[in-house]
Amino acid sequence: MNIIHEPTAVYIKPVQIVDAIYKGEYLVHMLFTDGHNQTLDFKPFLEQSNHPAIRRFLDLDLFQQFEIREGNIQWKEFELI
């Protein structure tokens, strides 16, 4: 007897960001479609980057100008996602 396992298509719905709240410094609290929520500190990422287009977001006024689009957090017109 041969048992044949045929692949089954499984669709996993991607988790998206529902809301993001600025919490000071480089902290952003995010709420996700799966009910999870977490505060993320972007400072290490921004400080460790060598790319000037990313490091410019160390300017707190610029950093605070994020928005949620299509389930992603982004700054400016897709300058940083």
trRosetta pair geometry for C-beta under 8 A, 3 or more apart (Angstrom, degrees):
i j d omega theta_ij theta_ji phi_ij phi_ji
13 33 7.8 -98 132 112 116 138
14 71 7.3 93 110 145 112 158
15 32 5.2 11 177 -178 108 124
15 33 5.7 -170 -150 49 59 96
15 34 5.0 -42 -117 -14 110 116
15 36 7.4 3 -159 35 140 122
16 32 6.8 153 81 -153 33 73
16 33 4.9 47 49 -17 78 125
16 70 7.6 -102 -146 147 133 48
16 71 2.7 -65 -152 -146 121 120
16 72 7.3 -72 -149 -47 87 51
17 20 6.0 10 172 -50 131 102
17 30 5.2 -61 -132 -165 110 116
17 31 7.1 99 -163 71 66 50
17 32 6.0 -53 -103 -100 46 65
17 33 7.9 -78 -45 -22 6 82
17 68 5.4 -136 107 -129 110 116
17 71 5.6 129 37 -174 64 51
17 72 6.3 97 27 -112 116 14
17 73 5.6 2 52 -41 171 85
18 31 4.7 -57 61 103 104 96
18 32 6.3 145 -1 -136 93 11
18 33 5.7 134 -53 -69 105 62
18 68 7.4 19 145 -171 15 163
18 71 7.9 -7 -68 -121 44 68
19 30 7.2 167 88 -151 51 50
19 31 4.5 16 50 41 91 115
19 68 6.6 -96 -113 -25 29 156
20 28 5.2 2 -173 177 107 113
20 29 7.0 156 -156 79 53 47
20 30 4.9 -13 -103 -101 83 77
20 31 7.5 -148 -69 20 42 71
20 66 6.4 -52 101 109 143 125
20 68 5.7 154 7 -59 105 106
20 73 5.2 73 -52 -103 161 119
21 28 7.0 150 71 -162 40 62
21 29 4.6 -17 60 60 97 101
21 30 7.9 -172 21 -74 68 35
22 27 7.5 107 -168 87 51 66
22 28 6.0 -34 -102 -106 49 75
22 64 5.4 33 -115 -134 157 87
22 66 7.6 146 -70 39 102 107
23 27 4.0 -61 72 107 107 112
23 28 6.5 178 11 -97 93 20
23 29 5.2 84 -43 -21 126 99
23 39 6.0 -18 15 -138 160 121
24 27 5.7 10 65 43 63 113
25 41 7.7 -6 107 -137 118 92
25 43 6.6 -28 154 -56 108 128
25 60 7.5 -83 -143 -114 29 120
26 41 5.8 74 95 -166 95 65
26 42 4.4 -121 166 61 109 82
26 43 3.9 148 48 -54 148 82
26 46 6.5 -134 -135 16 150 136
26 60 7.7 -112 -71 -108 71 83
26 63 6.2 -74 -114 -178 77 155
27 39 5.5 7 -172 179 104 109
27 40 7.2 160 -148 80 56 40
27 41 5.5 -25 -93 -97 74 69
27 42 7.7 -171 -81 11 24 79
28 39 7.0 167 84 -152 32 63
28 40 5.6 -18 62 59 84 89
28 42 6.7 33 5 -21 109 115
28 66 7.0 -12 -111 51 147 154
28 73 6.9 99 141 -146 156 160
29 37 6.7 24 176 175 91 104
29 38 7.3 -168 -148 103 60 28
29 39 4.5 -31 -94 -94 75 82
29 40 7.9 160 -93 14 28 65
30 37 6.6 -173 93 -149 48 64
30 38 6.0 -11 56 62 89 71
30 39 7.6 152 12 -97 67 31
30 40 6.4 9 1 1 115 111
30 73 6.8 -88 -103 -48 127 133
31 36 7.9 162 -155 91 46 47
31 37 4.7 -17 -104 -103 65 102
32 35 7.0 -32 80 40 81 21
32 36 4.6 -1 47 63 125 87
32 37 6.7 -167 11 -80 79 48
32 38 7.9 16 -16 12 114 93
33 71 7.3 -27 -28 -128 124 111
41 44 6.6 64 113 3 102 93
42 45 5.3 -61 -165 46 62 115
42 46 5.6 57 141 -22 88 109
42 57 7.7 -56 137 125 134 124
42 63 7.3 174 80 -154 138 122
43 46 5.9 -61 -142 41 29 107
43 47 5.9 21 165 -14 68 113
44 47 6.0 -61 -138 43 27 106
44 48 5.9 16 167 -13 65 116
45 48 6.3 -66 -142 41 20 103
45 49 6.6 31 158 -36 60 105
45 54 7.8 -98 143 173 87 127
46 49 6.0 -50 -154 15 29 115
46 54 6.4 -159 -130 151 63 90
46 55 6.4 120 -180 -117 78 45
46 57 5.6 -116 -123 85 126 96
46 58 5.1 155 151 -74 128 80
46 63 7.7 -32 -85 -101 161 124
47 55 7.9 77 -110 -122 27 86
47 58 7.0 91 -77 -98 65 123
49 54 4.0 -69 144 96 163 135
49 55 5.5 -156 87 -59 106 79
50 55 7.7 -19 -168 -43 11 124
51 54 4.5 67 79 14 102 106
51 55 6.6 175 85 -11 49 90
52 55 5.4 -56 -131 43 36 111
52 56 6.3 52 164 -39 66 95
53 56 6.3 -38 -153 11 25 116
53 79 6.7 -138 177 -176 103 97
53 80 7.7 174 141 -66 88 94
54 57 6.3 -52 -178 20 46 110
54 80 6.4 115 -118 -104 70 119
55 58 5.7 -16 -178 -8 61 115
56 59 6.2 -21 171 6 60 111
56 62 6.5 -49 140 106 85 165
57 62 5.6 -126 -122 110 53 112
57 63 5.0 100 178 -88 81 80
57 75 6.1 59 -110 122 129 175
57 80 5.8 -13 -52 -13 150 166
58 63 7.2 16 -131 -53 8 123
59 62 4.1 57 85 17 107 113
59 63 6.5 175 85 -18 52 86
60 63 5.2 -51 -137 36 35 116
60 64 6.3 38 163 -24 66 104
61 64 6.3 -56 -154 30 25 110
61 65 7.4 28 148 -27 56 106
62 65 5.9 -57 -163 21 38 116
62 75 7.3 63 158 -172 82 130
63 66 7.4 -17 169 -31 49 102
63 75 7.3 -53 -134 -111 38 141
65 75 6.2 85 88 -147 82 84
65 76 6.9 51 110 -59 119 64
66 73 5.4 12 175 -177 130 96
66 74 6.5 157 -153 81 82 29
66 75 5.0 -53 -96 -82 76 75
67 73 7.6 164 84 -150 26 58
67 74 6.4 -28 64 64 72 78
68 71 7.2 13 -178 -107 97 10
68 72 7.0 159 -152 77 61 33
68 73 6.0 -38 -96 -94 68 58
68 74 7.8 121 -116 18 22 77
69 72 6.0 -28 69 61 69 85
69 74 5.5 -35 29 25 112 126
72 81 5.5 4 158 -165 134 104
73 81 7.2 143 85 -160 54 54
74 78 5.9 -32 -165 -97 137 46
74 79 7.9 122 178 41 90 58
74 80 6.7 158 -157 87 60 54
74 81 4.6 -17 -104 -105 93 74
75 79 5.6 -66 96 66 88 96
75 80 4.2 8 43 56 114 102
75 81 7.8 -145 22 -69 69 39
76 79 3.9 19 66 10 126 121
76 80 7.0 75 32 19 97 80
78 81 6.0 -10 -146 -50 67 112
